[in-house]
Amino acid sequence: MISLIRSDEGSASVAGIGVGSIIVFVAGAIISTHSLFLTHREVTAAADSAALAAADAAAGYVAGVPCDLAAHIAERNRATIDNCTVEGLEALVSVSRQAMGITIRVSARAGPPTHIQAK
């Protein structure tokens, strides 16, 4: 039988390029996932801050319209307000941000405690 491969010279280069490509791909996936995780944390902080601002305005602790103030705080945190609802002293806010083509949406609630037990 005649062998088409006469020598294995250069096969280590091909294997090295393959292994290097896999390492670069895995590193890129890890970095992308980490970036999305950090963005989700930032959007969560924006939602929390916006809800607190709206609740403070509803309670009269700060001047302003609750949902307008929430929108301003969300924008300062590079997020867009999707929904803002104020009922009494409680505010429910939803914000979102685009990251790598994915919309990250988070909701937060702020207001007085709903149930307090006396000891």
C-alpha positions in Angstrom: 0.0 0.0 0.0 1.3 3.4 -0.9 1.2 6.0 1.8 0.1 9.5 0.8 1.8 11.0 3.9 5.5 10.6 3.6 6.5 12.6 6.7 4.9 14.1 9.8 7.0 17.3 9.6 4.9 20.3 10.3 2.1 18.4 12.1 3.1 20.0 15.4 2.5 23.5 13.9 -1.0 22.5 12.7 -1.8 21.0 16.2 -0.4 24.2 17.9 -2.5 26.4 15.7 -5.6 24.3 16.5 -4.9 24.4 20.3 -4.2 28.1 20.1 -7.5 28.8 18.3 -9.4 26.8 20.9 -7.8 28.8 23.7 -8.6 32.1 22.0 -12.2 31.0 21.5 -12.7 29.9 25.1 -11.1 33.1 26.4 -13.4 35.2 24.3 -16.4 33.3 25.6 -15.3 33.8 29.2 -14.7 37.5 28.7 -18.1 38.0 26.9 -19.9 36.2 29.7 -18.1 38.2 32.4 -19.0 41.5 30.6 -22.7 40.5 30.5 -22.6 39.6 34.2 -21.0 43.0 35.1 -23.6 44.8 32.9 -26.4 43.0 34.7 -25.0 44.2 38.0 -24.8 47.8 36.7 -28.4 47.6 35.5 -29.5 46.2 38.8 -27.9 49.1 40.6 -29.6 51.5 38.2 -33.0 50.0 38.9 -32.5 50.0 42.6 -31.3 53.7 42.6 -34.2 54.7 40.3 -36.8 53.0 42.6 -35.3 54.6 45.7 -35.4 58.0 44.1 -39.1 57.5 43.0 -40.0 56.3 46.5 -38.2 59.2 48.2 -40.1 61.7 45.9 -43.4 59.9 46.6 -42.8 60.2 50.3 -41.8 63.9 50.0 -38.2 63.5 51.1 -37.0 65.0 47.9 -38.7 67.4 45.5 -39.9 66.3 42.1 -42.2 64.0 40.2 -41.4 60.4 41.3 -41.2 58.8 37.8 -39.4 61.8 36.3 -36.8 61.5 39.0 -36.5 57.8 38.4 -36.0 58.3 34.7 -33.3 60.9 35.4 -31.5 58.5 37.8 -31.7 55.6 35.3 -30.3 57.8 32.5 -27.4 58.8 34.8 -26.7 55.1 35.2 -26.7 54.5 31.4 -30.0 52.7 31.5 -33.4 53.4 30.0 -36.6 53.4 32.1 -39.2 51.0 30.7 -41.9 51.3 33.4 -42.5 53.3 36.5 -45.5 52.8 38.8 -46.1 54.7 42.1 -48.8 53.5 44.4 -48.9 55.4 47.6 -45.4 55.4 49.0 -44.3 52.4 47.0 -42.4 52.6 43.6 -41.9 49.9 41.1 -39.4 50.6 38.4 -38.1 48.6 35.4 -35.0 49.6 33.5 -33.0 48.1 30.7 -29.8 48.4 28.8 -28.4 46.9 25.6 -25.2 45.0 25.9 -23.6 43.0 23.0 -27.0 42.8 21.2 -28.8 41.5 24.3 -31.4 43.6 26.2 -30.8 43.3 30.0 -34.0 44.2 31.9 -34.3 44.5 35.7 -37.1 45.6 38.0 -36.8 47.0 41.5 -39.3 48.0 44.2 -38.7 50.6 46.9 -40.9 52.0 49.7 -41.7 51.5 53.3 -41.8 48.0 54.8 -45.0 46.2 54.0 -45.2 44.2 57.3 -43.6 45.1 60.6 -43.9 42.7 63.6 -43.9 44.2 67.0 -41.8 42.3 69.6 
